[in-house]
Amino acid sequence: MVSRTRTAELDFASLSHATYQLADQSTPLGCKVSKALQIIEEAIERYGTKDIALSFNGGKDCTALMHLVRAALFKYEHTHGASSQPLVSLYVLYKRSFFEIDEFVRNSVTRYKLCLVKEQGPMKAGLQSFKEEYPHIQAIFVGTRKGDPYSSKLKAFAPTDSDWPQFMRVNPILDWTFEDIWEYMRTDRISYCCLYDQGYTSLGDVDTTTKNPALFKDGKYQPAWSLTHSSLERSGRSSAGSSNASPVSMIPLPATESETNHS
């Protein structure tokens, strides 16, 4: 079982080596890891290591992405003889977040050497504040998958709409499934928020997130990775109440890439 509470900084050399070893495997997961790393490497080549950021709110998708980004950054920095630098990470806050998520995010700051920037939502206002504080940031890595709401038409590199703060959204795991995320997390023994072991499969704020009823078996809730029907991933999420933040994936696309703008 993967520990959920480790707080020591990770050995990025070992992390990167293991990740690229997995990418070299001719398996479905290996191919997806390889493609994700290629997209991340392209973004690093385009924007450099100082003008990129990670969207990170403690969820499973951005946790998997954080691990991939650190692997690619180490390879790039090692190749160029540079030391590891803090990775700027944006956390747009919910009105009422889970204590367990906040604790996991705090631990991740140390383990993954993050420069965590917390902004109050809603998303557009949070991004504007982030842009004003970090005007040099050009691209943000986002853990969006095509199965997420409003994300089916996204591409690996997707700029924000003209009336939003200007960033290039980089989406390395677009083609990953719910099963891919958990296979990768468990294969590479990546620590994740403990709520996923308590019956939650998709995390938002406290008012709109409950345990997934599809995971209730034999009188108790099973872990998220045991969900057999990925179409039920968001069964524990509701639109009741109001959330103070929305996924960065919902930032509007230019009209040529999206039929409808979502903010």
LINCOR-V320926 format. One record per residue. N is the residue number from 1. RES is the residue in three letters. PHI is phi in whole degrees, 0 to 359 (NA if undefined). Layout:
N RES PHI
N RES PHI
This chain:
1 MET NA
2 VAL 279
3 SER 293
4 ARG 259
5 THR 239
6 ARG 293
7 THR 237
8 ALA 290
9 GLU 299
10 LEU 289
11 ASP 277
12 PHE 294
13 ALA 296
14 SER 292
15 LEU 302
16 SER 294
17 HIS 300
18 ALA 295
19 THR 292
20 TYR 287
21 GLN 296
22 LEU 296
23 ALA 295
24 ASP 279
25 GLN 282
26 SER 273
27 THR 242
28 PRO 305
29 LEU 292
30 GLY 302
31 CYS 294
32 LYS 289
33 VAL 297
34 SER 299
35 LYS 295
36 ALA 297
37 LEU 296
38 GLN 297
39 ILE 294
40 ILE 297
41 GLU 298
42 GLU 297
43 ALA 295
44 ILE 296
45 GLU 294
46 ARG 291
47 TYR 248
48 GLY 79
49 THR 277
50 LYS 264
51 ASP 250
52 ILE 239
53 ALA 215
54 LEU 242
55 SER 275
56 PHE 221
57 ASN 235
58 GLY 91
59 GLY 285
60 LYS 295
61 ASP 293
62 CYS 287
63 THR 290
64 ALA 300
65 LEU 295
66 MET 304
67 HIS 297
68 LEU 295
69 VAL 296
70 ARG 297
71 ALA 298
72 ALA 291
73 LEU 297
74 PHE 298
75 LYS 301
76 TYR 296
77 GLU 295
78 HIS 295
79 THR 297
80 HIS 262
81 GLY 66
82 ALA 253
83 SER 277
84 SER 293
85 GLN 248
86 PRO 302
87 LEU 265
88 VAL 297
89 SER 227
90 LEU 261
91 TYR 236
92 VAL 276
93 LEU 280
94 TYR 279
95 LYS 297
96 ARG 226
97 SER 266
98 PHE 290
99 PHE 302
100 GLU 298
101 ILE 292
102 ASP 300
103 GLU 294
104 PHE 296
105 VAL 299
106 ARG 300
107 ASN 295
108 SER 292
109 VAL 303
110 THR 286
111 ARG 294
112 TYR 253
113 LYS 54
114 LEU 262
115 CYS 258
116 LEU 278
117 VAL 244
118 LYS 263
119 GLU 233
120 GLN 284
121 GLY 281
122 PRO 291
123 MET 304
124 LYS 297
125 ALA 293
126 GLY 297
127 LEU 294
128 GLN 295
129 SER 297
130 PHE 298
131 LYS 297
132 GLU 291
133 GLU 278
134 TYR 230
135 PRO 296
136 HIS 280
137 ILE 291
138 GLN 253
139 ALA 225
140 ILE 234
141 PHE 285
142 VAL 232
143 GLY 272
144 THR 273
145 ARG 242
146 LYS 297
147 GLY 281
148 ASP 285
149 PRO 304
150 TYR 66
151 SER 245
152 SER 294
153 LYS 258
154 LEU 293
155 LYS 243
156 ALA 301
157 PHE 241
158 ALA 225
159 PRO 287
160 THR 287
161 ASP 292
162 SER 294
163 ASP 264
164 TRP 247
165 PRO 307
166 GLN 276
167 PHE 217
168 MET 264
169 ARG 276
170 VAL 251
171 ASN 242
172 PRO 287
173 ILE 246
174 LEU 307
175 ASP 272
176 TRP 280
177 THR 256
178 PHE 305
179 GLU 294
180 ASP 299
181 ILE 302
182 TRP 286
183 GLU 297
184 TYR 294
185 MET 298
186 ARG 281
187 THR 294
188 ASP 270
189 ARG 52
190 ILE 272
191 SER 293
192 TYR 217
193 CYS 299
194 CYS 296
195 LEU 299
196 TYR 291
197 ASP 268
198 GLN 246
199 GLY 105
200 TYR 269
201 THR 241
202 SER 215
203 LEU 250
204 GLY 229
205 ASP 270
206 VAL 300
207 ASP 285
208 THR 240
209 THR 233
210 THR 228
211 LYS 294
212 ASN 283
213 PRO 300
214 ALA 291
215 LEU 262
216 PHE 274
217 LYS 220
218 ASP 54
219 GLY 82
220 LYS 208
221 TYR 274
222 GLN 270
223 PRO 291
224 ALA 303
225 TRP 295
226 SER 273
227 LEU 299
228 THR 268
229 HIS 239
230 SER 295
231 SER 295
232 LEU 262
233 GLU 306
234 ARG 261
235 SER 295
236 GLY 268
237 ARG 252
238 SER 227
239 SER 264
240 ALA 295
241 GLY 76
242 SER 231
243 SER 262
244 ASN 274
245 ALA 215
246 SER 228
247 PRO 303
248 VAL 301
249 SER 298
250 MET 272
251 ILE 299
252 PRO 303
253 LEU 270
254 PRO 303
255 ALA 304
256 THR 289
257 GLU 246
258 SER 217
259 GLU 288
260 THR 224
261 ASN 277
262 HIS 231
263 SER 233
